[in-house]
Amino acid sequence: MKRTILFFQAALACLLVGCKQAPESPRLQDEVRYVNPFIGTGFHGHTFPGATRPYAMVQLSPDTHILGWDASSGYHYDDDHIYGFSHTHLSGTGIGDLGDVALLPFSGGDSIKPVATFKKDTEKATPGYYAVRLDNFGINVELTSTDRVGFHKYTYDNPKERRVLLDLGHILQPNWGHKLIGNQYLLVNDSTVEGTVKTQGWAHFHSMSYRITFSEPIETVYQYMDGKLRKDSLFLRLNTAEDLKFHYKFSEKAQPLYVKVALSVVDPEGAEKNLEAELPGWDFDKTREESTHIWNEALNLIQIEADPKVMVNFYTALYHTMIAPFAYQDVDGRYLGMDKKVHTAEPGYVNYSVFSLWDTFRALHPLMTIINPDLATDWGKVLVQGYKEGGILPKWPLASSYTGCMVGYPAVSVLADLVAKDLAEGDMSTWAEAGARSSVYREDLAEKFKGTRELDLITMHPYYKEKYGFVPADSVPESVSWGLEMAYEDWCISQIAKKAGNMELANEYAKKAEYYKRYLDPETKMMRPVMGDGSFRTPFNPRYSSHMKSDYTEGNAFQWSFFAPHDMDNFIAAIGGKKELETRLDTLFTTSSQIDGAEASGDITGLIGQYAHGNEPSHHMAYLYNWTDSPWKGQGYLDYIMQNFYTNEPDGIIGNEDCGQMSAWYVMSALGFYQVSPGIPVYTLGRPMVNKASMHVKGGIFEIVATNNNPANKYVKEVKLNGKVLETPFISHSDIINGGKLEFIMTDQPVK
């Protein structure tokens, strides 16, 4: 990210003094004004509205929802109470965790755990800033942050009752197994406390250290341990596994109280260093302004002109693509690795956490290869480093833990795409080894992770794939989804092995990449579960779903029967040609939206027929019409999806946002293109929502223009690349990064 910021500083300087070498660089625009952080906080979007910076560890936000699925980010728009303002969150996930180090200002009352109430019209949020009025306490709260420090401003109506709760027992989703396992606390002086909180939940091992500094001395401290007031003495130091809560009372003053909370992934000393490096002073407004400037630099990576509603959707989506993964490293370079040991990063290396890879390999990572290739490269290094530290590529790494969440071993997709786009840095033999060793059942790791949630990473699906060439449906659940994704991912490994010059490994995995064909039923033309005896499952209901119990992950046969992105030509031939593909797609989008099954997955949302945009397996399907003679049909569905499943309202994201994937899909689709198969550096074209866009790329500026673009003109009449009419709806990665102009001529009639 530093390299991106330096680029913009240089570009802006050139504009101010008139540099001749870059006259085409657009000026920085105020894109922050279009971002609405409340989009996605309603329905099941699971985003949060609080203050953060691009890819920053501190994500300071109100926690209004503690229990249940909609507590995944700690916030839901329908709520009207606040339990605390905690400093770490997950954006758009389907499982909750984090919520570290919660503070809540309050006035009066004897409750051990005070709870604030608020009205929606007092909430305000822009990138890097959040504000709300706590009605029952008469307090105005403002929040901003740096990368590793949260900054609070509390203005009390009653200057005699200035109190703050520090809740070190606060966690999200305790009903889903998230629990406190360690609490260390130290009163450093009359205005500073520090410590370390350890929890166990989705992340089997999570440790977060903190240093909290108040702008004034603490007058009185009330200490509660597991709900009991300690009256015997003032504890300066505590080391326990119990729930700790502290009430701090401050002297009567008619001025705001400020609080700085620095975090460290290593120890309190690291938190102190982070505080000194990033926020030595007390200028709240300056810190907020710096956040706004940093966000504007980040959002200006793409500058667009569009309908006002599209402007809000687009820049909010782009904002959401810059929340995760986040930097998980102290300013001194120390971080906690996947081996739970403290490492010191080599110069230039930054450790990141929270890769929702099963989701984000599809659009977020491809998007970053275009608009922030240095960061994309860095993320690839982090995934390989995770293999070096823990013995297997991360799948859903969270806070130095392998969660094992979701299907396959999707990190290889990210790595293969970097290879295909000449963005891979490092020893390719190690990359190939990491992919191969992560694609098979590992008894050594099964033993290593025994008794931990990280054991979820080691499933039997790769074992059966290696033994039989398919995953038997009567042996393990979700067999079809695993089989299809492993086939694609084995193809990715073959591409990495080619780059490494290991043709034996490349050929071996190229053969495994064809295993998807074993699930293709010639009768139904669907991907159908295969039993241990080699027969297809009977009876077969393609509408049936049972969450985590059926043959498909978070979906059904309709939503999984089009996944062979690495081998589209052979897949199309296998089902009977492109006319049959068109027929199958027509059926997908026009059939009844009925989902059968009493325990159908709640992730199946955003239905058009059986197409489910609210979940990732469907995200490429509308673009498959470009492999038929009717691309216009895909353009029509893309228009509908972007118009109806992305809105300017809190419920404006149709499913879990999933750490940027839902938003990255919109960003790319609104620009008019999408990469169906990461690892193949080709994008297929759709229906742009922007009238004009400029992207800063390696070769200069890549410009997109949509002529005659309006809601009625949703079809593409013609496309030109650098003035030349395209014969097919595809462009290459090099076409984009070399700079140039892509022009769509839009019309209101399907072009057949």
SVG drawing of the C-alpha trace seen along z (x, -y; Angstrom):
<svg xmlns="http://www.w3.org/2000/svg" viewBox="-41 -24 56 75">
<polyline fill="none" stroke="black" stroke-width="0.4" points="0.0,0.0 2.9,-2.4 4.0,-2.0 0.5,-3.0 0.5,-6.0 3.9,-7.1 2.6,-6.8 -0.3,-9.1 1.8,-11.6 4.2,-11.7 1.3,-12.0 -0.3,-14.8 3.0,-16.7 3.5,-16.4 0.0,-17.8 0.8,-20.8 4.1,-21.7 3.3,-20.6 5.3,-17.5 5.4,-16.8 5.9,-13.0 2.5,-12.2 -0.1,-14.7 -2.7,-11.9 -2.9,-11.2 -6.3,-12.4 -6.4,-14.6 -7.3,-13.1 -11.1,-13.3 -13.1,-13.3 -14.4,-9.8 -14.9,-9.4 -18.1,-11.4 -19.7,-8.5 -19.0,-5.8 -21.8,-4.7 -20.4,-2.3 -23.9,-1.4 -24.5,0.5 -24.4,4.1 -25.1,3.7 -28.7,4.8 -30.2,8.1 -27.4,10.6 -24.5,8.5 -22.7,8.7 -20.5,5.6 -19.7,3.0 -19.8,-0.8 -16.9,-1.7 -13.6,-3.5 -10.7,-1.9 -8.0,-2.5 -7.2,-0.4 -6.2,3.1 -5.7,1.9 -5.6,4.1 -7.7,1.8 -11.3,1.8 -13.1,-0.2 -16.8,0.2 -19.9,0.4 -21.0,3.9 -24.8,4.0 -25.3,7.7 -23.6,10.4 -25.5,13.6 -26.5,15.4 -25.6,15.4 -26.1,11.7 -23.6,11.0 -20.8,12.0 -19.5,8.5 -20.8,7.4 -23.3,4.9 -26.7,5.1 -28.5,2.1 -31.9,3.0 -30.4,2.7 -30.8,-0.3 -28.4,0.5 -24.6,0.7 -22.7,3.1 -19.3,1.5 -16.9,0.2 -14.4,2.9 -11.3,2.7 -11.3,5.8 -14.0,7.1 -14.7,9.3 -16.3,7.8 -19.2,9.7 -18.3,13.2 -20.8,16.0 -19.1,16.8 -18.1,14.3 -15.0,13.8 -12.7,11.0 -14.4,8.0 -11.3,7.3 -10.9,4.7 -14.3,3.1 -14.9,-0.3 -18.2,-2.0 -18.6,-5.5 -21.5,-5.9 -23.0,-8.1 -24.5,-7.1 -26.1,-3.7 -24.9,-0.8 -24.9,1.9 -21.7,4.0 -22.4,4.1 -24.0,0.9 -25.7,0.9 -26.2,-2.2 -29.3,-3.0 -29.3,-5.2 -31.4,-6.6 -30.4,-5.8 -30.6,-9.5 -27.6,-10.3 -25.4,-7.7 -22.8,-9.0 -20.2,-7.0 -17.6,-7.8 -14.4,-6.0 -12.2,-6.4 -14.9,-8.0 -18.0,-6.9 -20.2,-8.9 -23.3,-8.3 -25.2,-9.8 -25.8,-7.5 -29.3,-8.6 -29.6,-7.0 -26.2,-8.3 -26.2,-11.7 -22.9,-11.2 -21.7,-12.0 -19.2,-9.4 -16.8,-9.9 -14.3,-7.3 -11.4,-7.4 -8.2,-5.4 -4.7,-4.7 -3.6,-1.3 -3.0,0.0 -4.6,-2.6 -8.2,-3.3 -9.0,-6.9 -12.1,-7.8 -13.7,-11.1 -16.4,-11.2 -18.4,-14.4 -20.6,-14.1 -23.8,-16.1 -23.1,-15.7 -19.6,-16.7 -20.0,-15.1 -20.6,-11.7 -17.8,-10.9 -17.3,-7.2 -15.9,-4.5 -16.3,-0.8 -13.4,1.4 -14.9,4.8 -12.2,7.5 -14.8,10.2 -16.5,9.0 -16.6,11.4 -18.8,12.0 -21.0,15.1 -20.3,16.8 -23.2,19.2 -21.1,20.5 -18.2,21.6 -16.3,18.3 -14.9,18.0 -12.4,16.2 -9.3,18.2 -6.9,15.7 -6.8,12.1 -3.7,10.2 -4.0,6.6 -1.7,4.0 -2.4,0.5 0.7,-1.3 -0.1,-4.7 -3.0,-6.9 -4.0,-7.3 -2.6,-4.1 -3.5,-0.4 -2.3,2.5 -2.6,6.2 -3.4,9.2 -6.7,10.9 -6.8,14.5 -9.8,16.1 -10.7,19.4 -13.4,19.5 -13.4,19.7 -9.8,18.9 -8.6,21.7 -5.8,19.5 -6.2,15.7 -4.1,13.4 -4.5,9.6 -2.4,7.2 -3.4,3.6 -2.2,0.3 -4.9,-2.2 -4.1,-5.8 -6.7,-8.3 -6.3,-12.1 -6.8,-12.6 -5.9,-10.8 -8.4,-8.2 -10.0,-9.4 -11.6,-6.2 -11.4,-2.5 -14.1,0.1 -12.9,3.6 -15.2,6.6 -14.0,10.1 -16.6,12.6 -19.3,10.1 -18.2,9.5 -16.9,6.1 -13.4,6.4 -13.5,4.1 -10.4,5.4 -7.7,3.6 -6.8,2.0 -5.3,4.6 -2.4,3.2 -1.7,6.4 -4.0,9.4 -3.4,12.7 -6.5,14.8 -8.9,16.6 -11.8,14.8 -14.1,12.1 -12.6,8.7 -14.5,5.4 -13.3,2.0 -15.3,-1.2 -13.1,-4.2 -14.5,-7.5 -12.9,-10.9 -13.1,-14.2 -15.7,-16.8 -14.7,-18.8 -16.7,-20.4 -14.5,-19.0 -14.3,-15.9 -12.5,-12.8 -10.1,-11.2 -8.9,-7.6 -6.2,-6.0 -6.2,-2.2 -3.2,-0.7 -3.2,3.0 -0.3,5.5 -0.4,9.1 2.6,9.9 2.7,8.1 1.9,4.9 5.4,3.6 4.5,3.9 1.3,2.0 3.2,-0.8 5.6,-1.0 2.6,-1.1 1.1,-3.9 4.2,-6.0 4.8,-5.5 1.3,-6.1 -0.5,-8.4 1.9,-10.3 -0.4,-13.3 -4.1,-14.0 -5.3,-15.8 -8.5,-13.9 -9.6,-16.0 -6.2,-15.8 -6.2,-12.0 -9.7,-11.9 -8.5,-14.1 -5.5,-11.9 -7.8,-8.9 -10.0,-10.7 -6.9,-11.6 -5.6,-8.0 -9.0,-6.6 -9.2,-9.1 -5.8,-8.0 -6.9,-4.4 -10.3,-4.9 -8.8,-7.0 -7.2,-3.9 -10.3,-3.8 -12.0,-7.0 -15.5,-6.8 -18.3,-8.8 -21.8,-7.3 -25.3,-7.7 -25.4,-9.0 -26.7,-5.7 -24.0,-3.8 -21.4,-6.2 -22.4,-5.3 -22.7,-1.6 -19.3,-1.5 -17.2,-3.4 -18.8,-1.7 -18.0,1.6 -14.5,0.5 -14.2,-0.5 -15.3,2.9 -12.6,4.5 -10.1,2.7 -11.1,4.0 -9.6,7.4 -7.1,9.0 -5.6,6.7 -2.0,6.2 -1.3,8.4 2.1,7.1 3.6,4.5 5.5,1.5 8.8,3.2 8.1,6.0 7.1,8.6 4.1,10.8 2.6,14.1 2.9,16.8 0.8,19.8 3.1,21.8 2.1,19.6 5.7,18.3 6.9,14.7 8.6,13.8 10.3,10.7 9.5,9.8 12.3,9.4 12.5,5.8 9.6,5.2 7.5,8.1 4.2,7.4 2.2,10.2 -1.6,10.3 -4.5,12.2 -8.2,12.8 -8.1,14.3 -11.6,15.6 -10.0,17.5 -12.9,19.7 -14.8,16.5 -12.2,14.0 -10.2,16.1 -13.0,15.4 -12.9,11.6 -11.1,9.8 -7.7,11.2 -8.1,10.8 -9.2,7.2 -6.1,6.4 -3.8,7.8 -5.1,4.9 -5.4,2.0 -2.8,2.9 -0.5,5.5 2.2,4.9 -0.3,5.8 -1.5,8.8 2.1,10.0 2.6,9.4 -0.5,11.5 0.9,14.4 4.1,14.2 2.0,14.3 0.1,17.5 3.4,19.3 4.9,18.1 1.9,19.6 2.8,22.9 6.4,22.5 5.3,21.8 2.5,24.3 3.1,27.0 0.1,26.4 -1.3,23.5 -3.9,21.4 -7.5,21.8 -9.2,19.2 -6.4,17.9 -7.6,15.9 -5.4,14.5 -2.5,16.9 -4.9,19.8 -5.9,22.3 -9.7,22.3 -10.1,25.0 -13.3,23.2 -14.9,24.0 -14.0,26.1 -10.7,27.3 -7.4,25.5 -8.2,22.2 -4.9,20.5 -3.5,22.2 -5.9,20.2 -4.5,17.0 -0.9,18.2 -1.7,19.6 -3.2,16.2 -0.1,14.4 2.0,16.8 -0.2,16.3 0.1,12.5 3.9,12.4 3.3,11.2 4.7,14.2 7.8,13.5 9.8,16.2 11.0,19.8 8.4,21.4 9.6,24.9 8.4,24.0 5.1,22.7 4.6,25.9 5.5,28.0 3.1,26.0 0.3,26.6 1.0,30.3 1.4,31.0 -1.8,29.0 -3.9,31.0 -3.6,34.4 -4.7,35.9 -2.0,35.3 -1.9,37.7 1.0,35.8 -1.1,32.6 -4.2,34.6 -2.1,35.6 -0.6,32.2 -4.1,30.4 -5.8,33.1 -8.1,31.6 -8.1,28.2 -10.5,26.5 -7.6,26.4 -8.3,30.0 -11.1,28.9 -8.4,28.1 -7.7,31.8 -10.7,33.6 -11.1,36.9 -12.1,35.4 -8.5,35.2 -7.9,38.7 -10.8,40.1 -9.9,37.9 -6.4,39.4 -7.6,42.9 -10.6,43.2 -10.4,40.1 -13.7,38.9 -15.3,38.2 -17.9,40.8 -21.1,39.2 -21.9,42.0 -18.6,41.4 -18.5,37.6 -20.9,34.7 -20.4,31.9 -18.7,34.4 -19.6,32.8 -18.5,29.3 -15.2,30.6 -14.7,32.7 -15.3,29.9 -13.2,27.3 -10.3,29.7 -10.3,30.4 -9.9,26.7 -7.3,26.2 -5.3,29.2 -5.2,27.5 -3.9,24.4 -1.2,26.5 -0.2,27.8 0.2,24.2 2.4,23.4 4.5,26.6 5.0,25.6 6.4,22.3 8.7,24.1 9.9,26.3 8.6,29.5 6.8,31.0 6.3,34.4 4.2,32.7 2.5,30.5 1.4,33.4 0.2,35.4 -2.0,32.5 -3.2,31.7 -4.7,35.2 -6.4,34.6 -7.8,31.4 -10.1,33.6 -11.7,35.4 -14.6,33.0 -15.9,35.0 -16.7,37.9 -19.6,36.0 -21.1,34.9 -24.3,36.9 -24.9,37.3 -28.6,37.7 -29.3,34.6 -26.3,32.6 -25.7,31.7 -22.9,32.3 -24.4,35.2 -23.1,37.0 -21.4,40.3 -21.7,43.2 -18.9,45.5 -20.0,48.2 -19.6,45.7 -23.3,45.1 -25.0,41.7 -27.1,41.0 -30.7,42.0 -33.2,40.4 -31.7,37.1 -33.4,33.7 -31.4,30.8 -33.3,28.3 -32.4,30.0 -30.1,28.4 -29.2,29.3 -26.6,27.0 -23.3,28.9 -25.1,32.2 -26.0,32.6 -23.7,33.2 -23.2,29.5 -21.7,26.7 -24.2,23.9 -26.2,24.7 -27.7,27.4 -27.0,29.1 -28.3,26.1 -25.8,23.8 -22.9,26.2 -23.3,27.7 -21.4,25.0 -18.1,25.1 -15.2,26.1 -13.7,22.7 -10.3,24.0 -11.7,26.3 -14.7,24.5 -14.3,25.8 -14.1,29.5 -16.9,28.9 -19.1,27.4 -18.3,30.3 -19.1,32.8 -22.6,31.5 -23.4,31.3 -22.1,28.1 -22.7,24.4 -26.4,24.6 -26.9,27.0 -24.9,24.7 -27.3,21.9 -30.3,24.1 -28.9,25.1 -28.2,21.5 -31.7,20.5 -33.2,23.2 -31.0,22.0 -32.2,18.4 -35.9,19.1 -36.9,22.1 -38.7,21.9 -36.8,20.4 -38.1,23.1 -35.4,24.6 -36.2,28.0 -35.1,29.2 -36.1,28.4 -32.4,27.5 -31.6,25.6 -28.6,23.3 -29.4,19.8 -26.6,18.7 -28.9,19.3 -30.1,15.7 -30.4,13.4 -32.3,15.9 -33.1,15.5 -34.5,18.9 -32.0,21.1 -29.1,18.7 -28.1,17.5 -26.1,14.3 -25.9,14.1 -23.3,16.9 -20.1,17.3 -20.5,20.5 -23.0,18.6 -20.8,15.5 -19.4,16.5 -22.6,18.0 -24.1,15.0 -20.8,14.5 -21.0,18.0 -23.4,16.8 -20.3,15.4 -19.5,19.0 -22.8,19.2 -24.2,17.4 -26.3,15.2 -24.1,13.0 -26.9,10.5 -28.8,12.8 -25.9,12.5 -25.8,8.7 -29.5,8.6 -29.0,10.7 -25.9,8.7 -28.0,5.5 -30.7,7.0 -28.2,8.2 -26.4,4.9 -29.7,2.9 -31.5,5.0 -29.0,6.9 -26.7,3.9 -28.5,0.8 -27.8,-2.3 -29.6,-1.0 -28.4,0.9 -29.8,4.1 -28.1,3.3 -25.9,6.4 -27.9,9.6 -25.8,12.0 -22.8,12.2 -20.3,9.6 -17.5,12.1 -14.4,9.9 -14.8,8.1 -15.9,10.8 -19.5,9.6 -18.1,6.0 -15.3,7.0 -17.7,8.8 -19.7,5.5 -16.6,3.4 -15.4,5.6 -18.8,6.1 -19.7,2.4 -16.5,1.7 -17.7,4.2 -15.5,7.3 -14.9,10.4 -12.3,13.1 -14.1,16.5 -11.0,18.5 -8.2,17.1 -5.1,18.6 -6.1,17.9 -5.2,14.2 -8.3,13.4 -11.4,11.4 -14.8,11.8 -17.0,8.7 -20.4,7.9 -22.6,4.9 -20.8,1.8 -22.7,-0.4 -20.2,-3.2 -20.2,-5.8 -16.5,-6.3 -13.7,-4.9 -9.9,-5.5 -7.6,-3.0 -4.0,-3.5 -2.1,-0.5 1.5,0.5 1.4,-1.0 -0.3,-4.3 -4.1,-4.7 -6.6,-2.1 -9.8,-4.0 -13.3,-2.5 -16.0,-4.4 -19.6,-3.3 -21.3,-5.3 -25.1,-5.7 -25.1,-4.2 -28.3,-4.4 -30.8,-2.0 -32.7,-1.3 -29.5,-0.6 -28.4,2.5 -27.2,4.4 -23.8,4.1 -23.9,3.3 -20.2,3.2 -16.9,3.1 -13.7,1.5 -10.2,2.0 -7.9,-0.9 -10.1,-1.7 -10.3,1.8 -13.7,3.6 -13.5,6.8 -14.7,10.0 -15.2,11.9 -16.2,10.7 -12.8,11.3 -9.7,9.2 -6.4,10.2 -4.8,9.0 -2.0,7.4 -4.6,5.4 -5.6,3.8 -2.2,3.3 -0.5,1.9 -3.0,-0.9 -5.4,-1.9 -9.1,-2.4 -12.0,0.0 -15.2,-1.4 -18.6,0.2 -21.4,-1.1 -24.7,-0.4 -28.2,0.1 -31.6,1.0 -32.0,4.0 -30.4,7.5 -27.6,8.0 -28.1,11.5"/>
</svg>
